[in-house]
Amino acid sequence: MGQLLVIFWTALKLGLVSFGGPSAHLAYFERVYVKEKKWLTAVEYTDLVSLSQFLPGPASSQVGMGIGLKKGGILGSIVAFLGFTLPSVVVLMIFAYINAKGNWSLDWLHGLKLVAVAIVAHAILDMSKKIWHSKMAIILTVVATAVLLNWQTTYSTIIVLLIAALAGQLFLRQQQQALLVENVISKRIAAGFLIAFGVLLVALPLIAKLWPTTWLVMFEKFYTAGALVFGGGHVVLPLLEERLVETGLISLNDFLVGYGAVQAVPGPLFTFASYLGMVIGGIPMALLATVAIFLPAFLLIIGAYPFWQQIRSNPKWCGAFNGMNAAVIGVLIAAWITPIVTSTIHSWLDILWVILLFAMLLKWSPLLVVVVGILIGVFF
């Protein structure tokens, strides 16, 4: 129990100060877990980060779960997740409550929307630099963008990612050096977690259609969104927008305000689900949404960890993920255009503010940019 409390307290302190998105989270983790605590070596940490990049879900959260797994087993993984995620969840639930009860200035809300435009644009630029290593990757991005702008259905994003994975297997293969990963749980137990992930992904949509209770439907929406995110937390935006805004469960205005607010809090971007659940159904729904959206990441990191050496050294897997990552840029661009830009940019002045906020993101933390965005909305 003492060790679990240490894991929780260490993760909680990180959850209170880890501003700046996934890349910044990983830098905080490296400083605390590797340099200060020495819970794992630099090589082991790098291997774990590499694994998280190949799995759907929030990369930094999965790294935190993996460190907790290595230090304290499955319970260690759970408490590491709780500690890192709790501050962001609490703050966003409070924000959703105040936003619903208060009479916020529409100009203030518009300032947050301008921040969302700039932040997603910055994420697209940053991710494209890491993924566009060939003409084929750029082509996949362009095709994915064009398809998703003209064909928007419940399964269009999934289909685009699957086709991109197939194209990646054919055209974007590259041999990766096998990496040594310590097996902290048995492969039989790990396989059970992977099976549970797959069973839930297939069964939940079917069960939700047969027994469409509110709780089951919402759990399915957030679980599938969390299970289908490749390329970072920002990619969850179009998936949640598709499942919640287009179905009328939450207004586009509330959705974009929440997405702007999540940039101002530390911790993982996936806690956006906590805000959405709070708006839709109060505290119980916020907790359900949070568990549902993070559950796929937890099942995958526990399940994949012992098998990482085989997965990492398979060129077919590498090619498939390269293809999906290229398509993910297209998913982001399409979501950035519609609905973010189309519902936010109403004048040339809005464009100038977005350019200013974007430039600030290159050197300032997202927290400061959010504050400036709010001030712009209030005063201008």
Order of alpha helices (4+ residues) and beta strands (2+ residues): alpha-alpha-alpha-alpha-alpha-alpha-alpha-alpha-alpha-alpha-alpha-alpha-alpha-alpha-alpha-alpha
